[in-house]
Amino acid sequence: MVPCRCHVLNHLSGAIAADYARTHLDDLGASGTGRTWECPDTGVRWSGEGLNGAGDTVDRLRRQER
Ligand SMILES: [Zn+2]
């Protein structure tokens, strides 16, 4: 279980972003050029961008403002 860091972090990149999305966040599906991810604990949403655009790999996560 990955500890939730959604209120601490604003950006993640590289393998850390991929791991965090896969192990902690729920995939809400493709949106525009990336995917939207949601934290099951806090409801924080993230924009994920991958090397394959809206594919399911994530190279960069950016926290969305609410
Ligand atoms: Zn979280």
N, CA, C, O and the ligand as a Tripos MOL2 file, in Angstrom:
@<TRIPOS>MOLECULE
protein
  265   263    67     0     0
PROTEIN
NO_CHARGES

@<TRIPOS>ATOM
      1 N           0.8490   -1.2010    0.0000 N.3       1 MET1
      2 CA          0.0000    0.0000    0.0000 C.3       1 MET1
      3 C           0.8790    1.2430    0.0000 C.2       1 MET1
      4 O           1.7320    1.4170    0.8700 O.2       1 MET1
      5 N           0.6620    2.0890   -0.9720 N.am      2 VAL2
      6 CA          1.4360    3.3140   -1.0900 C.3       2 VAL2
      7 C           0.8120    4.3950   -0.2180 C.2       2 VAL2
      8 O          -0.3970    4.6190   -0.2880 O.2       2 VAL2
      9 N           1.6210    5.0760    0.6110 N.am      3 PRO3
     10 CA          1.0480    6.1650    1.4140 C.3       3 PRO3
     11 C           0.5820    7.3050    0.5230 C.2       3 PRO3
     12 O           1.2090    7.6180   -0.4900 O.2       3 PRO3
     13 N          -0.5250    7.9200    0.9140 N.am      4 CYS4
     14 CA         -1.0870    9.0140    0.1320 C.3       4 CYS4
     15 C          -0.2480   10.2760    0.3070 C.2       4 CYS4
     16 O          -0.0130   10.7280    1.4280 O.2       4 CYS4
     17 N           0.1920   10.8280   -0.7990 N.am      5 ARG5
     18 CA          0.9500   12.0800   -0.7530 C.3       5 ARG5
     19 C           0.2840   13.1450   -1.6170 C.2       5 ARG5
     20 O           0.9190   14.1020   -2.0620 O.2       5 ARG5
     21 N          -1.0070   12.9520   -1.8400 N.am      6 CYS6
     22 CA         -1.6960   13.8230   -2.8040 C.3       6 CYS6
     23 C          -1.8220   15.2610   -2.3260 C.2       6 CYS6
     24 O          -1.9620   16.1690   -3.1450 O.2       6 CYS6
     25 N          -1.7750   15.4890   -1.0090 N.am      7 HIS7
     26 CA         -1.8730   16.8620   -0.5340 C.3       7 HIS7
     27 C          -0.5000   17.4990   -0.3600 C.2       7 HIS7
     28 O          -0.3970   18.6870   -0.0550 O.2       7 HIS7
     29 N           0.5450   16.7160   -0.5500 N.am      8 VAL8
     30 CA          1.9060   17.2150   -0.3590 C.3       8 VAL8
     31 C           2.5600   17.5400   -1.6970 C.2       8 VAL8
     32 O           3.2990   18.5150   -1.8270 O.2       8 VAL8
     33 N           2.2720   16.7100   -2.6720 N.am      9 LEU9
     34 CA          2.9530   16.8290   -3.9570 C.3       9 LEU9
     35 C           2.1060   17.5700   -4.9760 C.2       9 LEU9
     36 O           0.8770   17.5110   -4.9340 O.2       9 LEU9
     37 N           2.7650   18.2640   -5.8870 N.am     10 ASN10
     38 CA          2.0910   18.9250   -7.0030 C.3      10 ASN10
     39 C           2.4070   18.2610   -8.3360 C.2      10 ASN10
     40 O           1.5820   18.2180   -9.2490 O.2      10 ASN10
     41 N           3.6190   17.7480   -8.4170 N.am     11 HIS11
     42 CA          4.0910   17.1620   -9.6720 C.3      11 HIS11
     43 C           4.8510   15.8800   -9.3770 C.2      11 HIS11
     44 O           5.5530   15.7600   -8.3730 O.2      11 HIS11
     45 N           4.6900   14.9430  -10.2700 N.am     12 LEU12
     46 CA          5.5080   13.7340  -10.2240 C.3      12 LEU12
     47 C           5.9410   13.4470  -11.6580 C.2      12 LEU12
     48 O           5.2260   13.7700  -12.6060 O.2      12 LEU12
     49 N           7.0950   12.8490  -11.8080 N.am     13 SER13
     50 CA          7.5100   12.5230  -13.1670 C.3      13 SER13
     51 C           8.2920   11.2280  -13.1970 C.2      13 SER13
     52 O           8.8000   10.7580  -12.1780 O.2      13 SER13
     53 N           8.3760   10.6700  -14.3740 N.am     14 GLY14
     54 CA          9.1680    9.4750  -14.5850 C.3      14 GLY14
     55 C           8.5490    8.2420  -13.9470 C.2      14 GLY14
     56 O           7.3290    8.1310  -13.8230 O.2      14 GLY14
     57 N           9.4160    7.3180  -13.5450 N.am     15 ALA15
     58 CA          8.9560    6.0400  -12.9980 C.3      15 ALA15
     59 C           8.1550    6.2410  -11.7170 C.2      15 ALA15
     60 O           7.2560    5.4560  -11.4190 O.2      15 ALA15
     61 N           8.4710    7.2770  -10.9660 N.am     16 ILE16
     62 CA          7.7330    7.5380   -9.7280 C.3      16 ILE16
     63 C           6.2720    7.8600  -10.0370 C.2      16 ILE16
     64 O           5.3630    7.3950   -9.3480 O.2      16 ILE16
     65 N           6.0600    8.6610  -11.0820 N.am     17 ALA17
     66 CA          4.6890    8.9900  -11.4840 C.3      17 ALA17
     67 C           3.9460    7.7430  -11.9320 C.2      17 ALA17
     68 O           2.7860    7.5380  -11.5740 O.2      17 ALA17
     69 N           4.6080    6.9240  -12.7060 N.am     18 ALA18
     70 CA          3.9650    5.7020  -13.2010 C.3      18 ALA18
     71 C           3.5880    4.7800  -12.0480 C.2      18 ALA18
     72 O           2.4890    4.2260  -12.0220 O.2      18 ALA18
     73 N           4.4900    4.6210  -11.1070 N.am     19 ASP19
     74 CA          4.2330    3.7580   -9.9590 C.3      19 ASP19
     75 C           3.1170    4.3160   -9.0900 C.2      19 ASP19
     76 O           2.2480    3.5770   -8.6290 O.2      19 ASP19
     77 N           3.1490    5.6230   -8.8690 N.am     20 TYR20
     78 CA          2.1510    6.2400   -7.9970 C.3      20 TYR20
     79 C           0.7570    6.1010   -8.6030 C.2      20 TYR20
     80 O          -0.2040    5.7710   -7.9080 O.2      20 TYR20
     81 N           0.6620    6.3560   -9.9000 N.am     21 ALA21
     82 CA         -0.6380    6.2290  -10.5670 C.3      21 ALA21
     83 C          -1.1350    4.7940  -10.5130 C.2      21 ALA21
     84 O          -2.3050    4.5430  -10.2220 O.2      21 ALA21
     85 N          -0.2550    3.8710  -10.7900 N.am     22 ARG22
     86 CA         -0.6800    2.4770  -10.9010 C.3      22 ARG22
     87 C          -1.0480    1.8850   -9.5460 C.2      22 ARG22
     88 O          -1.9810    1.0900   -9.4410 O.2      22 ARG22
     89 N          -0.3120    2.2760   -8.5120 N.am     23 THR23
     90 CA         -0.5160    1.6220   -7.2200 C.3      23 THR23
     91 C          -1.4240    2.4060   -6.2860 C.2      23 THR23
     92 O          -1.9360    1.8350   -5.3230 O.2      23 THR23
     93 N          -1.6410    3.6820   -6.5340 N.am     24 HIS24
     94 CA         -2.4140    4.4810   -5.5790 C.3      24 HIS24
     95 C          -3.6600    5.1230   -6.1690 C.2      24 HIS24
     96 O          -4.6580    5.2780   -5.4660 O.2      24 HIS24
     97 N          -3.6270    5.4990   -7.4350 N.am     25 LEU25
     98 CA         -4.7160    6.2920   -8.0060 C.3      25 LEU25
     99 C          -5.6680    5.4400   -8.8280 C.2      25 LEU25
    100 O          -5.2880    4.4110   -9.3870 O.2      25 LEU25
    101 N          -6.9150    5.8950   -8.8890 N.am     26 ASP26
    102 CA         -7.9090    5.2600   -9.7580 C.3      26 ASP26
    103 C          -7.8890    5.9350  -11.1260 C.2      26 ASP26
    104 O          -7.8300    7.1600  -11.2310 O.2      26 ASP26
    105 N          -7.9390    5.1270  -12.1490 N.am     27 ASP27
    106 CA         -7.9300    5.6230  -13.5200 C.3      27 ASP27
    107 C          -9.3490    6.0070  -13.9240 C.2      27 ASP27
    108 O         -10.2330    5.1540  -13.9930 O.2      27 ASP27
    109 N          -9.5630    7.2920  -14.1920 N.am     28 LEU28
    110 CA        -10.8960    7.7510  -14.6020 C.3      28 LEU28
    111 C         -11.0360    7.8030  -16.1110 C.2      28 LEU28
    112 O         -12.0930    8.1650  -16.6270 O.2      28 LEU28
    113 N          -9.9930    7.4500  -16.8100 N.am     29 GLY29
    114 CA        -10.1000    7.3700  -18.2570 C.3      29 GLY29
    115 C          -9.4120    8.5160  -18.9800 C.2      29 GLY29
    116 O          -8.8840    9.4420  -18.3650 O.2      29 GLY29
    117 N          -9.4340    8.4260  -20.2920 N.am     30 ALA30
    118 CA         -8.7540    9.4050  -21.1220 C.3      30 ALA30
    119 C          -9.4940   10.7280  -21.1140 C.2      30 ALA30
    120 O         -10.7240   10.7680  -21.0810 O.2      30 ALA30
    121 N          -8.7190   11.8230  -21.1460 N.am     31 SER31
    122 CA         -9.3110   13.1530  -21.2330 C.3      31 SER31
    123 C          -8.3630   14.0400  -22.0010 C.2      31 SER31
    124 O          -7.2580   14.3140  -21.5340 O.2      31 SER31
    125 N          -8.7630   14.4830  -23.1430 N.am     32 GLY32
    126 CA         -7.8930   15.3330  -23.9480 C.3      32 GLY32
    127 C          -6.6200   14.6110  -24.3370 C.2      32 GLY32
    128 O          -6.6530   13.5540  -24.9670 O.2      32 GLY32
    129 N          -5.4950   15.1980  -23.9520 N.am     33 THR33
    130 CA         -4.2190   14.6240  -24.3500 C.3      33 THR33
    131 C          -3.6660   13.6470  -23.3210 C.2      33 THR33
    132 O          -2.6090   13.0540  -23.5350 O.2      33 THR33
    133 N          -4.3680   13.4740  -22.2120 N.am     34 GLY34
    134 CA         -3.8440   12.5690  -21.1910 C.3      34 GLY34
    135 C          -4.9560   11.7520  -20.5540 C.2      34 GLY34
    136 O          -5.9640   11.4420  -21.1890 O.2      34 GLY34
    137 N          -4.7580   11.4140  -19.3060 N.am     35 ARG35
    138 CA         -5.7570   10.6800  -18.5620 C.3      35 ARG35
    139 C          -5.9930   11.3970  -17.2480 C.2      35 ARG35
    140 O          -5.1280   12.1230  -16.7580 O.2      35 ARG35
    141 N          -7.1740   11.1870  -16.6800 N.am     36 THR36
    142 CA         -7.4780   11.7300  -15.3750 C.3      36 THR36
    143 C          -7.4050   10.6110  -14.3530 C.2      36 THR36
    144 O          -7.9220    9.5140  -14.5670 O.2      36 THR36
    145 N          -6.7510   10.9110  -13.2340 N.am     37 TRP37
    146 CA         -6.5980    9.9470  -12.1490 C.3      37 TRP37
    147 C          -7.1570   10.5620  -10.8830 C.2      37 TRP37
    148 O          -7.0820   11.7740  -10.6830 O.2      37 TRP37
    149 N          -7.7230    9.7100  -10.0210 N.am     38 GLU38
    150 CA         -8.3010   10.2240   -8.7880 C.3      38 GLU38
    151 C          -7.8050    9.4310   -7.6000 C.2      38 GLU38
    152 O          -7.7120    8.2040   -7.6430 O.2      38 GLU38
    153 N          -7.4840   10.1610   -6.5270 N.am     39 CYS39
    154 CA         -7.0570    9.5220   -5.2950 C.3      39 CYS39
    155 C          -8.2710    8.9530   -4.5670 C.2      39 CYS39
    156 O          -9.2250    9.6860   -4.3070 O.2      39 CYS39
    157 N          -8.2580    7.6710   -4.2360 N.am     40 PRO40
    158 CA         -9.4040    7.0680   -3.5570 C.3      40 PRO40
    159 C          -9.5450    7.5460   -2.1150 C.2      40 PRO40
    160 O         -10.6200    7.4140   -1.5290 O.2      40 PRO40
    161 N          -8.4940    8.0940   -1.5370 N.am     41 ASP41
    162 CA         -8.5270    8.5280   -0.1380 C.3      41 ASP41
    163 C          -9.0140    9.9630    0.0100 C.2      41 ASP41
    164 O          -9.8000   10.2650    0.9070 O.2      41 ASP41
    165 N          -8.5500   10.8430   -0.8660 N.am     42 THR42
    166 CA         -8.8100   12.2730   -0.6960 C.3      42 THR42
    167 C          -9.6740   12.8610   -1.7990 C.2      42 THR42
    168 O         -10.1700   13.9790   -1.6510 O.2      42 THR42
    169 N          -9.8710   12.1450   -2.9010 N.am     43 GLY43
    170 CA        -10.6260   12.6860   -4.0240 C.3      43 GLY43
    171 C          -9.8470   13.6620   -4.8740 C.2      43 GLY43
    172 O         -10.3880   14.2400   -5.8170 O.2      43 GLY43
    173 N          -8.5670   13.8540   -4.5460 N.am     44 VAL44
    174 CA         -7.7230   14.7340   -5.3550 C.3      44 VAL44
    175 C          -7.5840   14.1400   -6.7520 C.2      44 VAL44
    176 O          -7.3730   12.9380   -6.9150 O.2      44 VAL44
    177 N          -7.7070   15.0010   -7.7480 N.am     45 ARG45
    178 CA         -7.5570   14.5290   -9.1210 C.3      45 ARG45
    179 C          -6.2440   14.9880   -9.7250 C.2      45 ARG45
    180 O          -5.7380   16.0750   -9.4450 O.2      45 ARG45
    181 N          -5.7190   14.1130  -10.5630 N.am     46 TRP46
    182 CA         -4.4390   14.3520  -11.2260 C.3      46 TRP46
    183 C          -4.6140   14.2410  -12.7290 C.2      46 TRP46
    184 O          -5.3810   13.4150  -13.2240 O.2      46 TRP46
    185 N          -3.8820   15.0950  -13.4510 N.am     47 SER47
    186 CA         -3.7750   14.9470  -14.8980 C.3      47 SER47
    187 C          -2.5220   14.1570  -15.1900 C.2      47 SER47
    188 O          -1.4290   14.5280  -14.7630 O.2      47 SER47
    189 N          -2.6790   13.0790  -15.9120 N.am     48 GLY48
    190 CA         -1.5280   12.2590  -16.2580 C.3      48 GLY48
    191 C          -1.2310   12.3370  -17.7410 C.2      48 GLY48
    192 O          -2.1260   12.2440  -18.5800 O.2      48 GLY48
    193 N           0.0260   12.5090  -18.0410 N.am     49 GLU49
    194 CA          0.4510   12.5010  -19.4300 C.3      49 GLU49
    195 C           1.5060   11.4330  -19.6040 C.2      49 GLU49
    196 O           2.3940   11.2700  -18.7670 O.2      49 GLU49
    197 N           1.3980   10.7170  -20.6880 N.am     50 GLY50
    198 CA          2.3420    9.6410  -20.9130 C.3      50 GLY50
    199 C           3.0670    9.7820  -22.2210 C.2      50 GLY50
    200 O           2.7650   10.6540  -23.0370 O.2      50 GLY50
    201 N           4.0160    8.9200  -22.4030 N.am     51 LEU51
    202 CA          4.7730    8.9270  -23.6440 C.3      51 LEU51
    203 C           3.8740    8.5870  -24.8200 C.2      51 LEU51
    204 O           4.1640    8.9400  -25.9630 O.2      51 LEU51
    205 N           2.7780    7.8960  -24.5250 N.am     52 ASN52
    206 CA          1.8310    7.5230  -25.5710 C.3      52 ASN52
    207 C           0.5850    8.3880  -25.5170 C.2      52 ASN52
    208 O          -0.5060    7.9170  -25.8400 O.2      52 ASN52
    209 N           0.7230    9.6190  -25.1240 N.am     53 GLY53
    210 CA         -0.4330   10.5070  -25.0620 C.3      53 GLY53
    211 C          -1.4310    9.9930  -24.0430 C.2      53 GLY53
    212 O          -1.1220    9.9110  -22.8540 O.2      53 GLY53
    213 N          -2.6240    9.6490  -24.4980 N.am     54 ALA54
    214 CA         -3.6880    9.2230  -23.5990 C.3      54 ALA54
    215 C          -3.6180    7.7320  -23.2930 C.2      54 ALA54
    216 O          -4.5700    7.1700  -22.7520 O.2      54 ALA54
    217 N          -2.5300    7.0960  -23.6240 N.am     55 GLY55
    218 CA         -2.3830    5.6810  -23.2950 C.3      55 GLY55
    219 C          -2.3260    5.4680  -21.8020 C.2      55 GLY55
    220 O          -2.3370    6.4300  -21.0340 O.2      55 GLY55
    221 N          -2.2660    4.2440  -21.3910 N.am     56 ASP56
    222 CA         -2.3580    3.9870  -19.9560 C.3      56 ASP56
    223 C          -1.0090    4.0570  -19.2450 C.2      56 ASP56
    224 O          -0.9280    3.7840  -18.0470 O.2      56 ASP56
    225 N           0.0340    4.4160  -19.9580 N.am     57 THR57
    226 CA          1.2970    4.6600  -19.2690 C.3      57 THR57
    227 C           1.3770    6.1280  -18.8880 C.2      57 THR57
    228 O           0.9350    6.9980  -19.6390 O.2      57 THR57
    229 N           1.9350    6.3970  -17.7350 N.am     58 VAL58
    230 CA          2.0090    7.7610  -17.2240 C.3      58 VAL58
    231 C           3.4640    8.1390  -17.0150 C.2      58 VAL58
    232 O           4.2240    7.4250  -16.3600 O.2      58 VAL58
    233 N           3.8310    9.2710  -17.5800 N.am     59 ASP59
    234 CA          5.1980    9.7470  -17.4440 C.3      59 ASP59
    235 C           5.2570   10.9930  -16.5780 C.2      59 ASP59
    236 O           6.3110   11.3550  -16.0560 O.2      59 ASP59
    237 N           4.1020   11.6470  -16.4330 N.am     60 ARG60
    238 CA          4.0440   12.9020  -15.7160 C.3      60 ARG60
    239 C           2.6670   13.0400  -15.0780 C.2      60 ARG60
    240 O           1.6490   12.8200  -15.7340 O.2      60 ARG60
    241 N           2.6370   13.4010  -13.8070 N.am     61 LEU61
    242 CA          1.3720   13.6660  -13.1250 C.3      61 LEU61
    243 C           1.3780   15.1000  -12.6190 C.2      61 LEU61
    244 O           2.3780   15.5890  -12.0950 O.2      61 LEU61
    245 N           0.2460   15.7560  -12.7850 N.am     62 ARG62
    246 CA          0.1140   17.1320  -12.3220 C.3      62 ARG62
    247 C          -1.2010   17.2320  -11.5480 C.2      62 ARG62
    248 O          -2.2600   16.8660  -12.0580 O.2      62 ARG62
    249 N          -1.1240   17.7270  -10.3260 N.am     63 ARG63
    250 CA         -2.3380   17.7970   -9.5050 C.3      63 ARG63
    251 C          -3.2710   18.8840  -10.0370 C.2      63 ARG63
    252 O          -2.8390   19.9880  -10.3670 O.2      63 ARG63
    253 N          -4.5390   18.5500  -10.1110 N.am     64 GLN64
    254 CA         -5.5330   19.5220  -10.5910 C.3      64 GLN64
    255 C          -6.0150   20.3910   -9.4480 C.2      64 GLN64
    256 O          -6.2190   19.9240   -8.3270 O.2      64 GLN64
    257 N          -6.1910   21.6660   -9.7560 N.am     65 GLU65
    258 CA         -6.7820   22.5800   -8.7690 C.3      65 GLU65
    259 C          -8.2630   22.2820   -8.6770 C.2      65 GLU65
    260 O          -8.9000   21.9070   -9.6620 O.2      65 GLU65
    261 N          -8.8050   22.4540   -7.4780 N.am     66 ARG66
    262 CA        -10.2360   22.1710   -7.2840 C.3      66 ARG66
    263 C         -11.0380   23.4550   -7.2820 C.2      66 ARG66
    264 O         -12.2590   23.4200   -7.1320 O.2      66 ARG66
    265 ZN         -3.8020   10.0420   -2.4960 Zn       67 ZN67
@<TRIPOS>BOND
     1     1     2 1
     2     2     3 1
     3     3     4 2
     4     3     5 am
     5     5     6 1
     6     6     7 1
     7     7     8 2
     8     7     9 am
     9     9    10 1
    10    10    11 1
    11    11    12 2
    12    11    13 am
    13    13    14 1
    14    14    15 1
    15    15    16 2
    16    15    17 am
    17    17    18 1
    18    18    19 1
    19    19    20 2
    20    19    21 am
    21    21    22 1
    22    22    23 1
    23    23    24 2
    24    23    25 am
    25    25    26 1
    26    26    27 1
    27    27    28 2
    28    27    29 am
    29    29    30 1
    30    30    31 1
    31    31    32 2
    32    31    33 am
    33    33    34 1
    34    34    35 1
    35    35    36 2
    36    35    37 am
    37    37    38 1
    38    38    39 1
    39    39    40 2
    40    39    41 am
    41    41    42 1
    42    42    43 1
    43    43    44 2
    44    43    45 am
    45    45    46 1
    46    46    47 1
    47    47    48 2
    48    47    49 am
    49    49    50 1
    50    50    51 1
    51    51    52 2
    52    51    53 am
    53    53    54 1
    54    54    55 1
    55    55    56 2
    56    55    57 am
    57    57    58 1
    58    58    59 1
    59    59    60 2
    60    59    61 am
    61    61    62 1
    62    62    63 1
    63    63    64 2
    64    63    65 am
    65    65    66 1
    66    66    67 1
    67    67    68 2
    68    67    69 am
    69    69    70 1
    70    70    71 1
    71    71    72 2
    72    71    73 am
    73    73    74 1
    74    74    75 1
    75    75    76 2
    76    75    77 am
    77    77    78 1
    78    78    79 1
    79    79    80 2
    80    79    81 am
    81    81    82 1
    82    82    83 1
    83    83    84 2
    84    83    85 am
    85    85    86 1
    86    86    87 1
    87    87    88 2
    88    87    89 am
    89    89    90 1
    90    90    91 1
    91    91    92 2
    92    91    93 am
    93    93    94 1
    94    94    95 1
    95    95    96 2
    96    95    97 am
    97    97    98 1
    98    98    99 1
    99    99   100 2
   100    99   101 am
   101   101   102 1
   102   102   103 1
   103   103   104 2
   104   103   105 am
   105   105   106 1
   106   106   107 1
   107   107   108 2
   108   107   109 am
   109   109   110 1
   110   110   111 1
   111   111   112 2
   112   111   113 am
   113   113   114 1
   114   114   115 1
   115   115   116 2
   116   115   117 am
   117   117   118 1
   118   118   119 1
   119   119   120 2
   120   119   121 am
   121   121   122 1
   122   122   123 1
   123   123   124 2
   124   123   125 am
   125   125   126 1
   126   126   127 1
   127   127   128 2
   128   127   129 am
   129   129   130 1
   130   130   131 1
   131   131   132 2
   132   131   133 am
   133   133   134 1
   134   134   135 1
   135   135   136 2
   136   135   137 am
   137   137   138 1
   138   138   139 1
   139   139   140 2
   140   139   141 am
   141   141   142 1
   142   142   143 1
   143   143   144 2
   144   143   145 am
   145   145   146 1
   146   146   147 1
   147   147   148 2
   148   147   149 am
   149   149   150 1
   150   150   151 1
   151   151   152 2
   152   151   153 am
   153   153   154 1
   154   154   155 1
   155   155   156 2
   156   155   157 am
   157   157   158 1
   158   158   159 1
   159   159   160 2
   160   159   161 am
   161   161   162 1
   162   162   163 1
   163   163   164 2
   164   163   165 am
   165   165   166 1
   166   166   167 1
   167   167   168 2
   168   167   169 am
   169   169   170 1
   170   170   171 1
   171   171   172 2
   172   171   173 am
   173   173   174 1
   174   174   175 1
   175   175   176 2
   176   175   177 am
   177   177   178 1
   178   178   179 1
   179   179   180 2
   180   179   181 am
   181   181   182 1
   182   182   183 1
   183   183   184 2
   184   183   185 am
   185   185   186 1
   186   186   187 1
   187   187   188 2
   188   187   189 am
   189   189   190 1
   190   190   191 1
   191   191   192 2
   192   191   193 am
   193   193   194 1
   194   194   195 1
   195   195   196 2
   196   195   197 am
   197   197   198 1
   198   198   199 1
   199   199   200 2
   200   199   201 am
   201   201   202 1
   202   202   203 1
   203   203   204 2
   204   203   205 am
   205   205   206 1
   206   206   207 1
   207   207   208 2
   208   207   209 am
   209   209   210 1
   210   210   211 1
   211   211   212 2
   212   211   213 am
   213   213   214 1
   214   214   215 1
   215   215   216 2
   216   215   217 am
   217   217   218 1
   218   218   219 1
   219   219   220 2
   220   219   221 am
   221   221   222 1
   222   222   223 1
   223   223   224 2
   224   223   225 am
   225   225   226 1
   226   226   227 1
   227   227   228 2
   228   227   229 am
   229   229   230 1
   230   230   231 1
   231   231   232 2
   232   231   233 am
   233   233   234 1
   234   234   235 1
   235   235   236 2
   236   235   237 am
   237   237   238 1
   238   238   239 1
   239   239   240 2
   240   239   241 am
   241   241   242 1
   242   242   243 1
   243   243   244 2
   244   243   245 am
   245   245   246 1
   246   246   247 1
   247   247   248 2
   248   247   249 am
   249   249   250 1
   250   250   251 1
   251   251   252 2
   252   251   253 am
   253   253   254 1
   254   254   255 1
   255   255   256 2
   256   255   257 am
   257   257   258 1
   258   258   259 1
   259   259   260 2
   260   259   261 am
   261   261   262 1
   262   262   263 1
   263   263   264 2
@<TRIPOS>SUBSTRUCTURE
     1 MET1         2 RESIDUE 1 A MET
     2 VAL2         6 RESIDUE 1 A VAL
     3 PRO3        10 RESIDUE 1 A PRO
     4 CYS4        14 RESIDUE 1 A CYS
     5 ARG5        18 RESIDUE 1 A ARG
     6 CYS6        22 RESIDUE 1 A CYS
     7 HIS7        26 RESIDUE 1 A HIS
     8 VAL8        30 RESIDUE 1 A VAL
     9 LEU9        34 RESIDUE 1 A LEU
    10 ASN10       38 RESIDUE 1 A ASN
    11 HIS11       42 RESIDUE 1 A HIS
    12 LEU12       46 RESIDUE 1 A LEU
    13 SER13       50 RESIDUE 1 A SER
    14 GLY14       54 RESIDUE 1 A GLY
    15 ALA15       58 RESIDUE 1 A ALA
    16 ILE16       62 RESIDUE 1 A ILE
    17 ALA17       66 RESIDUE 1 A ALA
    18 ALA18       70 RESIDUE 1 A ALA
    19 ASP19       74 RESIDUE 1 A ASP
    20 TYR20       78 RESIDUE 1 A TYR
    21 ALA21       82 RESIDUE 1 A ALA
    22 ARG22       86 RESIDUE 1 A ARG
    23 THR23       90 RESIDUE 1 A THR
    24 HIS24       94 RESIDUE 1 A HIS
    25 LEU25       98 RESIDUE 1 A LEU
    26 ASP26      102 RESIDUE 1 A ASP
    27 ASP27      106 RESIDUE 1 A ASP
    28 LEU28      110 RESIDUE 1 A LEU
    29 GLY29      114 RESIDUE 1 A GLY
    30 ALA30      118 RESIDUE 1 A ALA
    31 SER31      122 RESIDUE 1 A SER
    32 GLY32      126 RESIDUE 1 A GLY
    33 THR33      130 RESIDUE 1 A THR
    34 GLY34      134 RESIDUE 1 A GLY
    35 ARG35      138 RESIDUE 1 A ARG
    36 THR36      142 RESIDUE 1 A THR
    37 TRP37      146 RESIDUE 1 A TRP
    38 GLU38      150 RESIDUE 1 A GLU
    39 CYS39      154 RESIDUE 1 A CYS
    40 PRO40      158 RESIDUE 1 A PRO
    41 ASP41      162 RESIDUE 1 A ASP
    42 THR42      166 RESIDUE 1 A THR
    43 GLY43      170 RESIDUE 1 A GLY
    44 VAL44      174 RESIDUE 1 A VAL
    45 ARG45      178 RESIDUE 1 A ARG
    46 TRP46      182 RESIDUE 1 A TRP
    47 SER47      186 RESIDUE 1 A SER
    48 GLY48      190 RESIDUE 1 A GLY
    49 GLU49      194 RESIDUE 1 A GLU
    50 GLY50      198 RESIDUE 1 A GLY
    51 LEU51      202 RESIDUE 1 A LEU
    52 ASN52      206 RESIDUE 1 A ASN
    53 GLY53      210 RESIDUE 1 A GLY
    54 ALA54      214 RESIDUE 1 A ALA
    55 GLY55      218 RESIDUE 1 A GLY
    56 ASP56      222 RESIDUE 1 A ASP
    57 THR57      226 RESIDUE 1 A THR
    58 VAL58      230 RESIDUE 1 A VAL
    59 ASP59      234 RESIDUE 1 A ASP
    60 ARG60      238 RESIDUE 1 A ARG
    61 LEU61      242 RESIDUE 1 A LEU
    62 ARG62      246 RESIDUE 1 A ARG
    63 ARG63      250 RESIDUE 1 A ARG
    64 GLN64      254 RESIDUE 1 A GLN
    65 GLU65      258 RESIDUE 1 A GLU
    66 ARG66      262 RESIDUE 1 A ARG
    67 ZN67       265 GROUP 0 **** ****
